[in-house]
Amino acid sequence: MLQMIIANRLRDGAVVFLAPGESWELAIAAGAVLENPEEATRLFAVAKRHETECQVVDPTLIDVEIKDGTLRPTA
């Protein structure tokens, strides 16, 4: 199952996606697609650290799929 980490940016409330370089991006296509639980756990810890640093609020793992070449949330 593919997953991504989303959150809301604290300064303006925008939905953001955790990117491979551990930065937050506005575009879902720029987000890190996580294929294994170990990577999801590692990056979720990064997201929680960013929450304590007041960069984002409410980081969440979501399930995603790639359909017709486009990355989409499944729920």
C-alpha distances in whole Angstrom, upper triangle without the diagonal:
4,7,10,13,16,20,23,26,29,31,31,28,26,22,21,17,17,18,18,21,21,23,22,22,23,21,17,17,18,16,14,10,8,6,8,9,13,12,11,14,16,16,16,19,20,20,22,24,25,25,28,29,29,27,25,24,22,19,15,12,10,7,8,8,11,14,17,16,16,13,13,12,11,13
4,7,11,13,17,20,23,26,28,28,25,23,19,17,14,14,14,14,18,18,19,18,18,19,17,13,13,15,12,10,6,6,5,8,10,12,11,10,13,15,14,14,18,18,17,20,22,22,23,26,27,27,25,22,22,20,16,14,10,8,6,5,6,9,12,15,14,13,10,10,10,10,13
4,7,10,13,17,19,22,25,24,22,20,16,14,11,11,12,13,16,15,17,15,16,16,15,12,13,13,10,8,6,5,7,9,9,12,10,7,11,13,11,11,15,15,14,16,19,19,19,22,23,23,21,18,18,16,13,10,6,5,4,5,8,11,14,17,16,14,10,10,9,10,11
4,6,10,14,16,19,21,21,18,16,13,11,7,7,9,10,13,12,13,12,12,13,12,9,10,11,7,6,5,6,9,11,11,13,10,8,11,12,9,9,13,13,11,14,16,16,16,19,20,20,17,15,15,14,10,8,6,5,7,7,10,12,15,18,16,14,10,10,9,11,12
4,7,11,13,15,18,18,15,14,11,9,6,6,9,11,13,11,11,10,11,12,12,10,12,11,8,8,8,9,12,13,12,14,11,8,10,11,8,7,11,10,8,10,13,12,12,16,17,16,14,11,12,10,6,5,5,6,9,10,13,15,19,21,19,17,13,13,11,13,14
4,7,10,12,15,15,12,10,7,6,5,6,10,13,14,12,11,9,9,10,11,9,12,12,9,10,11,12,15,17,16,17,15,12,14,14,11,10,13,12,9,11,14,12,12,15,16,15,12,9,9,8,6,5,6,7,10,11,15,17,19,22,20,17,14,13,11,13,13
4,6,9,12,12,9,8,6,5,7,8,12,15,16,13,12,9,10,10,12,12,15,14,11,13,15,15,19,20,19,20,17,14,15,16,13,11,13,12,8,10,12,10,9,13,13,12,10,6,6,5,4,6,9,10,14,15,18,20,23,25,24,20,17,16,14,16,15
4,6,9,8,5,5,5,6,9,11,14,17,18,15,13,10,11,10,13,13,16,15,14,16,18,19,22,24,22,23,21,18,19,19,16,14,16,15,11,12,14,11,10,13,13,11,9,5,5,7,7,10,13,13,17,18,21,23,25,27,25,22,19,18,16,19,17
4,6,6,5,5,6,6,10,11,14,17,17,14,11,8,10,9,13,14,17,15,14,17,19,20,24,25,24,25,22,20,20,20,17,15,17,15,11,13,14,10,9,12,12,9,6,4,6,9,10,12,15,16,20,20,23,25,27,29,27,23,21,20,19,22,21
4,6,5,8,10,10,13,14,17,20,19,16,14,11,13,13,17,18,21,19,18,20,22,23,27,28,27,27,24,22,22,22,19,17,18,16,13,13,13,10,9,11,10,7,6,5,6,10,11,14,18,19,23,23,27,28,30,33,31,27,24,23,22,25,23
4,6,8,11,12,15,16,18,22,20,18,15,12,14,13,17,19,22,20,19,22,25,26,30,31,30,30,27,25,25,25,21,20,21,18,16,16,16,13,12,14,12,9,8,8,10,13,15,18,21,22,26,26,29,30,32,34,32,28,26,25,24,27,26
4,6,9,11,14,16,19,22,21,19,16,13,13,12,15,17,20,19,19,22,24,26,30,31,30,31,28,26,26,26,22,21,22,20,17,18,19,15,14,17,15,12,10,10,11,14,15,18,21,21,24,25,27,28,30,32,30,26,24,23,22,25,24
4,7,9,13,15,18,21,21,19,16,12,13,11,14,16,19,18,17,20,22,24,27,28,28,28,26,23,24,24,21,19,21,19,16,16,18,15,13,16,15,12,10,8,9,11,12,14,18,18,21,22,25,26,28,30,28,24,22,21,19,22,20
4,6,10,13,15,19,19,17,14,10,10,8,11,12,16,15,14,17,20,22,25,27,26,27,24,22,23,23,20,19,21,19,15,17,18,15,14,18,17,14,11,9,10,12,12,14,16,16,19,19,22,23,25,26,25,21,19,18,17,20,19
4,7,10,13,17,17,15,13,9,9,7,9,9,13,13,12,15,16,18,22,23,23,24,21,19,20,21,17,16,18,17,13,15,17,14,14,17,17,15,12,9,10,10,10,11,13,13,16,15,18,20,21,23,22,18,16,14,13,16,15
4,7,9,13,14,12,9,6,5,5,7,8,11,10,8,11,14,16,19,21,21,22,19,16,18,18,14,14,16,14,11,14,15,12,13,16,16,14,11,8,10,11,9,11,12,12,15,15,17,18,21,23,21,17,14,14,13,17,17
4,6,10,11,10,8,5,5,6,7,6,9,7,5,8,10,12,15,17,18,18,15,13,15,15,11,12,14,12,10,13,15,12,13,17,17,16,12,10,12,12,9,10,10,10,13,12,15,16,18,21,18,15,12,12,12,15,16
4,7,8,6,6,5,6,9,10,9,10,8,5,6,9,10,14,16,16,16,12,11,13,12,8,9,11,9,7,11,12,10,12,15,15,15,12,10,12,12,9,10,10,11,14,14,16,17,20,22,20,17,14,15,14,17,18
4,5,5,5,6,6,10,10,9,9,6,4,5,8,10,14,16,17,16,13,12,14,13,9,12,14,11,10,14,15,13,15,18,17,17,14,13,16,16,13,14,13,14,15,14,16,17,20,21,18,16,14,15,16,19,20
4,5,7,9,10,13,13,12,11,8,7,5,8,9,12,14,15,14,11,11,14,12,9,12,14,11,12,15,16,14,17,20,19,20,17,16,19,19,15,16,14,16,17,16,17,17,21,22,19,18,15,17,18,20,22
4,6,9,10,14,14,14,14,10,9,8,12,13,16,17,18,17,13,14,15,13,10,13,14,11,12,15,15,13,16,19,17,18,15,16,19,19,16,18,17,19,20,19,21,21,24,25,22,21,18,20,21,24,25
4,7,9,13,14,14,14,11,9,9,12,13,16,17,17,16,12,12,13,11,8,10,11,7,8,12,11,9,13,15,14,15,12,12,15,16,13,15,14,17,19,18,21,21,25,27,23,22,19,20,20,23,24
4,7,10,12,13,13,10,9,10,14,15,19,20,20,19,15,15,16,14,11,12,13,10,9,13,12,9,12,15,13,13,10,11,14,15,13,15,16,17,19,19,21,22,25,26,23,21,18,20,20,23,24
4,7,9,10,12,9,8,10,13,15,19,20,20,20,17,15,17,16,12,13,14,11,9,13,13,10,12,15,13,13,9,9,12,13,11,13,14,15,18,17,20,20,23,25,22,19,17,17,17,21,21
4,6,8,9,6,7,10,13,15,19,21,22,22,18,17,19,18,14,15,17,15,13,16,17,13,15,18,17,16,12,11,14,15,13,15,15,15,17,16,18,18,21,22,19,17,14,15,16,19,20
4,7,9,8,8,12,15,17,21,23,24,24,21,19,22,21,17,18,20,17,15,18,19,16,17,20,19,17,14,12,15,16,14,15,16,15,17,16,18,18,20,21,19,16,14,14,15,18,19
4,5,5,7,11,13,16,19,22,23,24,20,19,22,21,18,18,21,19,17,20,21,18,19,23,22,21,17,16,17,18,16,16,16,15,16,14,15,15,16,17,15,12,10,11,13,16,17
4,5,5,9,10,13,16,19,20,21,18,16,19,19,16,16,20,18,16,19,21,18,19,23,22,21,18,16,17,17,14,14,13,12,12,10,12,11,14,15,13,10,7,8,9,13,14
4,6,8,9,13,15,18,20,21,18,17,20,20,17,18,21,19,18,21,23,21,22,25,25,24,20,19,21,20,17,17,16,14,14,11,12,10,13,13,10,8,6,9,11,15,17
4,7,9,12,15,18,20,20,17,16,19,18,15,16,19,17,16,19,20,18,20,23,22,21,18,17,19,19,16,16,15,15,16,13,14,13,16,17,14,12,10,12,14,17,19
4,6,9,13,15,16,17,13,12,16,15,11,13,16,14,12,16,17,15,17,20,20,20,16,15,17,16,13,13,12,12,13,11,13,13,16,18,15,12,10,11,12,15,17
4,6,9,12,13,14,10,10,13,12,9,11,14,12,12,16,17,16,18,21,20,21,18,16,18,17,14,13,11,12,12,11,13,13,16,18,15,14,11,13,13,16,18
4,6,9,11,13,10,9,13,13,11,12,16,15,14,17,19,18,20,23,23,23,21,19,20,18,15,13,11,10,10,8,9,10,14,16,13,12,9,11,11,13,16
4,6,8,9,6,6,10,10,9,10,14,14,13,16,18,18,20,22,23,24,21,19,20,18,15,13,10,10,9,9,11,12,16,19,16,15,12,13,13,14,16
4,7,9,7,8,11,12,12,13,16,17,17,19,21,22,23,26,26,27,25,23,23,21,18,16,12,12,10,10,11,12,16,18,16,16,13,15,14,15,17
4,6,6,6,9,10,11,12,15,16,17,18,20,21,23,25,26,27,25,23,24,21,18,16,12,13,12,13,14,16,19,22,20,20,17,18,17,17,19
4,6,5,6,9,10,10,12,14,15,16,18,20,21,23,24,25,24,22,22,19,16,14,11,12,12,14,16,18,22,25,23,22,19,19,18,18,19
4,5,5,6,9,10,11,13,14,15,17,19,20,22,23,25,23,22,22,20,17,16,13,15,15,17,19,21,24,27,25,24,21,22,20,21,22
4,5,5,6,8,10,11,12,14,15,17,18,20,21,23,21,20,20,19,15,14,12,14,14,15,17,18,22,25,22,22,18,19,18,20,21
4,6,5,6,9,10,10,12,14,15,16,18,20,21,19,17,18,16,12,11,8,10,11,13,15,17,21,24,22,21,17,17,16,17,18
4,6,5,6,9,10,11,12,14,15,17,19,20,19,17,17,15,12,11,10,13,14,16,19,21,25,28,26,24,21,21,19,20,20
4,6,5,7,9,10,11,13,15,16,17,19,18,17,18,16,13,13,12,15,16,18,21,22,26,29,26,25,21,22,21,22,23
4,5,5,6,9,10,11,12,14,15,17,15,14,15,14,10,11,10,13,15,16,19,20,24,26,24,22,19,19,18,20,21
4,5,5,6,9,10,10,13,14,15,14,12,13,11,8,8,8,11,14,16,19,21,24,27,25,23,19,19,17,19,19
4,5,5,6,9,10,11,12,14,14,13,13,12,10,11,11,15,17,19,23,25,28,31,29,27,23,23,21,23,23
4,5,5,6,9,10,11,13,11,11,13,13,10,12,12,16,18,20,23,24,28,30,28,26,22,23,21,23,23
4,5,5,6,9,10,11,9,8,9,9,6,9,10,13,16,18,21,23,26,29,26,24,20,20,18,21,21
4,5,5,6,9,10,10,9,9,8,7,9,11,15,18,20,24,26,29,32,30,27,23,23,21,23,22
4,5,5,6,9,9,9,10,11,10,13,15,18,21,23,26,28,31,34,32,29,26,26,24,26,26
4,5,5,6,5,6,8,10,9,12,15,18,21,22,25,27,30,32,30,27,24,24,22,25,25
4,5,5,6,5,5,7,7,11,14,17,21,22,26,28,31,33,31,28,25,24,22,24,23
4,5,8,8,9,10,11,14,17,20,24,26,29,31,34,37,35,32,28,28,26,28,27
4,6,8,10,12,13,16,19,22,25,27,30,32,35,37,34,32,28,28,27,29,28
4,6,7,11,12,15,18,21,25,26,29,31,34,36,34,31,28,27,25,28,27
4,7,10,10,14,17,19,23,23,27,28,31,33,30,27,24,24,23,26,25
4,7,7,11,14,16,19,21,24,26,28,31,28,25,22,21,20,23,21
4,6,9,13,15,19,20,24,26,28,31,29,26,23,22,19,22,20
4,6,10,12,16,18,22,24,27,30,28,25,21,20,17,19,17
4,7,10,13,15,19,21,24,27,25,22,19,18,15,17,16
4,6,10,12,16,19,22,25,23,21,17,15,12,14,13
4,7,10,13,16,19,22,21,18,15,13,11,12,12
4,6,10,13,16,19,18,16,12,10,7,8,8
4,7,11,13,17,16,14,10,9,6,6,7
4,7,10,13,12,10,7,5,4,5,8
4,6,10,9,8,6,5,6,6,10
4,7,6,5,4,6,9,10,13
4,5,5,6,7,10,10,14
4,6,8,10,13,14,17
4,7,10,13,14,18
4,6,10,12,15
4,7,10,13
4,6,9
4,6
4
